Amino acid sequence: MATLGDLINAVSRAFGTAIYVRFDSKRIYAINPKTLVEFDDSPVVALREPTNGPAVVAAIGRGAESLAGPDIRRVNPFSHERVVVHEFEIAQALFRYVLRRVLPPRSLLRPHAVIQPLRVLSGGISDVEERALVEAIVAAGARSGSLHLGGELALEQVTLAARSGSTSPAA
């Protein structure tokens, strides 16, 4: 017997959307293939770190790069020389911001996100890094996520990956 969650996932796959996110240490680009709404900015996140409280996101993208102050720390979650993502919570906040920019307001169906790192280290991407990226995008608001390691996908391929729930869309 199908559960309510199974039914919602089936409806999301059939009628939901996909988001294509490509990133490296200098740029994060996302597009919604249905609406063609794009996001293209720097992956830098500025954190305000007060002396008596938790850090909060103060700005993202070019706005973060220009933000300065004694309590401001700028972080790029994709700029480490040995790993694809080294700041999980920051990557999650960045993905959440990107999803909000490319999805319609008050969208009921969460998207499937196809994530493509543009810089792959010589040893490839480990299972742990793949899991971290997918978990970060899902925690940011995607229904599901998959990693694509290949050439740029056509928008039709992104949409097909969302409908099939594929974890490895065809190149």
Secondary structure, 3 states (H helix, E strand, C coil): CCCHHHHHHHHHHHHCCEEEEEECCCCEEEECCCCCCEEEECCCEEEECCCCCCCEEEEECHHHHHCCCCCEEEECCCCCCCCCCCCHHHHHHHHHHHHHHHCCCCCCCCCEEEEEECCCCCCCCCHHHHHHHHHHHHHCCCCEEEECCCCCCCHHHHHHHHHHCCCCCCC
